[in-house]
């Protein structure tokens, strides 16, 4: 099976590279050599792999009411992300890889993203959210989690001190 790393992916991964102790490409190669991607079958595969030693730094933290939270657009993204200021990342022994079946190449998958850490949900403004249940999972996940704020990864002028997608939370009231 062929694994495809597109130019778009390489551009996207530039902001994640420092999160990996040995860089994302070397980590991806380690996963490939371990056979992590040998049995892919679905249209989209979300794979969490645990290592014996730290693989990188987890940028996703749980938040409290005492934390300083802002919303901003990450570079090369069109949606708002929830960020926590004034916190440092911790080591992660896990790496998440998201791959999708290639529509151009038979028996091939494209890496969409990878990052140190475990399972997460799509962000609430993600246009790939499929249905109301997935939106609920997203909102419940992200309402008390945030990525660590790193100014260099933020689209200049996009910071907001309020939730730009607050109107989506009405979906949770139906539950």
PyMOL commands that set and color helices and strands:
alter all, ss='L'
color gray80, all
select helices_A, chain A and resi 7-13+17-19+24-33+132-142+151-153+166-173
alter helices_A, ss='H'
color red, helices_A
select strands_A, chain A and resi 2-4+44-50+56-58+60-62+68-73+80-85+90-92+94-101+108-116+145-148
alter strands_A, ss='S'
color yellow, strands_A
deselect
rebuild
show_as cartoon
